[in-house]
Amino acid sequence: MRYNEISHNSHPHHKLKFGYTQVPFKCDGCKEVGIGSNYKCTTCDYDLHTHCALPSPTLSHSFYTKCSFQFLPRPLGTVARYCNACEKAVTGFVYHCNECGFDLHPCCAKLPMVLDDVSKSPTGEVKLYLYRKVSAPCLQCGRKGRSWSWSYRLTCKKYNLHVACVKEMLVENWHELYSNSGRSGSGGGDTSTTWRLGTRVPSLKGTLETHHHQKSSKGKVKKGCEMAGLAAQFVISAVLGDPTTLIAGVVGTLMSKK
């Protein structure tokens, strides 16, 4: 359920209003990057993913059938903890299983098992399925497996993307932007910031073309790149917390500008 305005115990001084931004923001709850729908305090420039603003108190996941995850405002203990979906550090809001010790970022915990909003693609129907492990190489890193990272795989099973690799691309391209320009882009209305983000959003163009030139005939290269690129757009938008057709289109536009 979506609310237009909420009170949140992580930011008790002001209410948070539901909004939408095409400019990436850093979530003040889980400390991860987001885009699209969010809850925001414009007075304090405080942003939350919708998954972080309206969490489930407890959560089960089909990958961990024996686990019961509880939502926590911060990781337990003083030892560094890492998300079992993306391998990245947990520094804020988290779903934690006391029995198994597993941790999931809120957006990772809510990653759709199937991404299929791209059925109107000119390249044909494209569906991506979330796997805990895959044996085929990742389109980005080329490795067949990472110890923890989940993966999205196209129905044709030709293309796989580690969730961890997607996050690494985002961090590599946006960390410097946020550290140098502050939080000016989180509101979604600064066109100069949008342009600068557009020049820095990760591009898979070179990787896709190399992959297809090595493994496909020349006539199949263009279509293969289009399908893999479209898949990448939806995986990135899902990792950012808003796996919708609209946000995938925004991500695709930004990717093409690089």
Secondary structure, DSSP 8 states (H G I E B T S, - for coil): ---SEEEETTEEEEEEEEEEEEEEEE-TTT--EEEEEEEEETTTTEEEEHHHHS--SEEEETTEEEEEEEEESS-SSSS--B-TTT--B--SSEEEETTT--EE-HHHHT--SEE-TTTT-TT----EEEES--SS--TTT--S--SS--EEEETTSS-EEEHHHHHHHHHHHHHHHHHHHTTTTTTS--HHHHHHHHTTS---HHHHHHHHHHHS-HHHHHHHHHHHHHHHHHHHHHHTT---HHHHHHHHHHHHH-
